[in-house]
Amino acid sequence: MSWTTRYGASPASVDGMTGANLRDEFLVPGLFVPGAARFAYTHVDRMVLGGIVPGAAPIAIGDGAEVGTPYLFDAREGGIANLGHGAGTVTVDGTLFPVGPRDILYVGRGAKDVRLASDDAATPAMFYLNSVPAGADHPHRLITREESKPVTMGEAAKSNLRTLRMYIHPEVAPSCLLLMGITDPAPGSVWNTMPPHLHERRMEAYFYFDMAEEDRVFHIMGRPDNTRHLVVASGDAVLSPAWSIHMGAGTGPYAFVWGMTGENQVYQDVDPVAVRDLG
């Protein structure tokens, strides 16, 4: 297991950042490495992001040394999404959950022994983790793709038609503060999260996947009147502080996982920003 740390930045500090500086603070690249577990800890609402790709042997992620507790989930909850084409399992304190492609497992506070495995090492499961501090106990629960709640948004004429699927959400599966789901732009649409918006009471992490090797997403961030961008490949995550807008456009098909935490779980608690006001 390997860990890195992101400290975040204020809106004012972004003015003096180079592209490399922006990437160092807000981009978490290459989380999926075959046979390995890679984690990033951000001081932005203390979210943990992880990529775990088990091969022939399972990978355990129960150790909490990096977050200051005996076990990772002693004071945390988490969501584990299988974004690979192969099925896998997550065993939580002896209970085995079969996690197929596009399924998400909610792991409640207090879990100790968490082990992830691929059904077939030749077509491994690719697990993506979001974990945040939690102040309440909720039971572990598998949410399959079929059990998620789909919401269609946008317009084909504006190249932003997309389907958002809610998984860890009060309307589907309860949690303390974590929200998590998957969005797929429709064929021919390139924009996500349009119109852009702020949610000052929640941070968000985007994880981009299912992209061709040559394609990229241009992820736009920053204050509405002072935007910046990150060029993102498949398997990269972007940290979006509460003060930043977040939207992207891809050069080819892609999907992304959104994970949020903060003061509330009200999905509509947002402040839209008109595109004409971006600067």
Order of alpha helices (4+ residues) and beta strands (2+ residues): beta-alpha-beta-beta-beta-beta-beta-beta-beta-beta-beta-beta-beta-beta-beta-beta-beta-beta-beta-beta-beta-beta-beta-beta-beta
